[in-house]
Amino acid sequence: MKRKMQRSVKIGWKIALILLGIIGLSTGLSNQPGFWTSYVLDMVGPVWNYILIRGQYSAKQTFLFFKLSPEFALFLIIGICFLIETSQFFKLYKAHFDPWDYLAYISILIPCYLIDKYISRHKS
């Protein structure tokens, strides 16, 4: 029974990874400004990367031979996202700074982290 549950969890992470990838890529299909083109990729991109580097979709659960803790993965992704947005504020490269992007980055990432922690706690 436990093995079946672990398999179901892996399949769930794989489905989430695929759906987030499709949603993220689909934001490039619209050229009208708005929520879809401004924030959706900022919402799903960090979560997609979190799942990738945590390796939750894989039996090995590693990223480049490293097993990252949920906390380390969370802070790594948040740090990278905030660094990118802050560098836009300081005009270190040509991009549009939007303070709402900070909220977009964590809006799905934090719930994903909490789900990961819950599943990890009940898996052991």
Beta strands, then each sheet from edge to edge (+ up, - down):
end
